């Protein structure tokens, strides 16, 4: 079935009218115009495919339409609204839609909507986890950064850049970067993010001591010539802490044992 410009405009107008009539929530009603534009290729493909029964392309476009609606903040009821508006617009052109086909359209619309909401929730949680990485000073001029969790370069990149800016503003002289709590293997993209951070630290004159670096990360650092700056790979966290403190002009000493006669007398609680 070939569609003319008039029939496409008629279907779009019918879709928009039915969408407004079936939208039950204010959030969904506010999306009538953008979704009507996005629905045009869905209507055109479905109108052409209904005669042949090959609806796979139309189903794929409907999935994208439902995902787009979810990204715009629509409610779950948008799936039913979209299907009602699409089926009504197609029937306006004299195209018959079987009950089984309507059910398939409804399931696909819900699937696309739910998949987009799951992706959005996962993305927000990953961003929050990446932003919640721990950084704190352990001595004047010495900062410790502990990276933990399952992250990729897109997650940790902005956080490491923020940490690099903090080194500059705080006048840091040395930095302990602990990677031992990362649950995902440090692959090339994440290694590049860590390498950029160490490169920024080296540019600022900050001695960076990296704990938990894999052999692959060390090799990549050498290939990128990061290790020629003030960056050192250390296996033992305690040793790395001592080196970082020493680079900032501090020294760890054993706690002094004060003589017992110097300590104040204990008061007995028993009378």
N, C-alpha and C positions, 0 to 999 in steps of 0.2 A: 504494500500500500504506500503510494507516494503522497506526501503531505504538501499542501500548498501553504503559502505564507498566511493566507486567511484562516485555514484550519488550525495552524499552529497558534495564531493569535487567539482564536476562539477557545482552544484547549487551555491556553494560559489564563485567559479571563475566567473560564469556568473553574479551573483549579483554584484561582485566587478567591473566588466567591465561596466555593465549598470549604476552603481552608478557613476563612474568616468565620463561616457559619459553625464549623465543628471545633474550633479552638476554644477550649474551656478556661484557659488561664491567661493572665495578662502577659506573662513571659512569652507564651506561644503566639499570641495575637500580634505582639510587636515585631515578630519575625516574618510576617506575611509577605512583604515585598521582596526581601532577599531570598527567601525560600521559593517564591514563585519564579524568580529568575533562574535559580539553580535547578528547578524542576523541569524546565523546558526540554533539556536533552533527555531526561528520563521519560517524559511523555512521548517525545518523538520516537525514541527507540522502542518503547513498549507498543506504541501504535503500529509500528512497522513489523514488530516481531509477533504480535498476537495472531496474525494470519498464518504464520509459518509454525508457530509453537516454540520457536527458539528464543526463549526469554532470558538466557543467561547474561547477556550484555545488559539488558534492562535491570536485572536483579543486581548486577554489580554497581550500576549507576544509582539505584535506589539505596544501596548500602552506603555509598559515599554521601548521598543526600542526607540520610539519617545521621551519619557521623558528623556532617557539617552542622546540622541542627543541634546536636548535643554540644558541639564546640561553641556554639553561639549562646548556650545556656538554656536551651529549651527543656521542658519537663518531660518525663517519660511518656505522657499522653500524646506527645508529638508524633509517635509512630503510628498510632491509630488515625490521627488527623491527616497525616500525609497519605496514608493508604485510601482513606475515604475520598480525599480530594483528587487523587490520581485516578481511582476507579471511576468517579463521577465524571471527570473530564474526558476519559476515554469512552465512556458510555454515551456521552454527548455526541461523539463522532460516529455512533452506531456500532461500536465495537463491543462484542459480548465478552464478559469476564466470568469464567466459571468459578463456583465457590471454592474449589481447590486452589485455583490460581490466586484468589483473594487471600486465602489462608497463607499461601506461600509468600505473597507480598507483605503480609502483616508480620510473619516470622522474620523475614529478611530485614524489615525496617527496625524491629525490636533488636535484632542481633547487631545491626550497625550502630544503633544508639547506645546499647550497653557496652559494646566494644570501645566506642569513643570515650564513654564515661570511665571505664576501667583504665584506659590509657591515660586519661587526664589525672585520675587519682594516683596512679602509679608514678606519673611524672612529678606531681606535687610532692609526694612522699620522698622520692629520690632527691629532689631539689632541697627539701628540708633537711634530709640526712647529710647531704653534702655541705650545706651551709652550717650545720652544727658540729663541724670538726673542731677539735680542741686545740687552742693555742694560748699559752700563758707564759709570763716571765718566771724563770726559776732563780734569777739573780739580776742585779742591775746590768743592762746591756746584753743579757743572755736570754733567749726565748726558746721554748720547747714547743714543737708542733707534733701532734699525734693524729695520724690518719687512720681511720677505722671504718670497716664496713665493705660493702660490695658496690664499687663505683666504676664508672668509665671516665674517659677524658672529658666528655661534655659535662659531667657532674662536677668533677673536682677542679677542672680548669679555672672557672671563675673564683672558686674559693682560694686556690693557691695564688692567684693574682692578687686577691685581697690581702692574703698573708704577706705577700711581697711588698705591697704598699705599706702595710703596718710596720715592717722592718725599717723602712725608710723614715716614717714619721716618728718611730720610737728611738731612733738613733742606736739600733741594735749592732752589736759587734760580733756576736756568734749566735748560731742557730742549731738546735738539735731537731732533726727531722726523722721521726720514728714511723716506719712503714710496716712494722711487724703485725699490726692489727688489721691490715687489709686482707679481706677474705678472697678477693679475686686476684688471680695472677697478674702481675704487672706486665701488660702487653705493650706493644709499640706505642699506641696512641697515648695511653696513660703514662708511659715512660717519658714521652715527649713533654707532657704537662709537668711532670716532676723535674725534667731537665730544664724547662723554661724557668721554673721557680729557682732552681739552683743557679742558673745563669744570671737571673736578676739579683740574687743574693751576692754572687761574685762581683757583679758590676757595682754594687753598693759597698763592696769591701767587707761583706759579712762572711765570716768563716762558717761553712755549713757542714755538719757532720750527719751523714745519712745512715740510719740503722735499718736493717731488714732488706737491703737491696739485693736482688737476685743477681746471678752472674750475667744474665741477659741485660739487665739494667746497667750493670757496670760496663759491659762491652759497648752498649749504646752510648754511654757517657763518654767513653774514650773515643768513639767514632765521631761524636759531636764536639769533641775537645772541651767538654764541660769540666772534666777532671783536672785540666791544667790550671783552673782557677782554684780559689781556696775552698775546695770541696773534697771531703774525705769519706770513704765508705768504711764503716766500722761494724764489726760483728756483735760485739758485746755492748748492750745498752748502758751498763754502768760505766764502762770505759769511755763510751761516747759522751756521757754526761760530764765526766771529769775533763775530757778534752774541750768540750764546749765551755765549761766554766773557766778553764785555764785560758782559753782564747779571749775571754772577756775580762781577764785579769783577776780571777778568783781561784781559790784553792779549797779543796775539801780536806778537812782535818778530823781525826778521831775526836769524839766528845771527851772533854777533860773530866777526870774523876775527882770531884772535890772531896777533901778530907771530911770525915764524919763530924769532927769537932766544929767545922765551919757551918754545917747545916743547922737550921733551927731545930730545937728540941720538939719532938712530937708530943702532942697533948693526948692523954688517954681519955677515951670516951666512957670508961668504966669508973664509976664512983664507989 
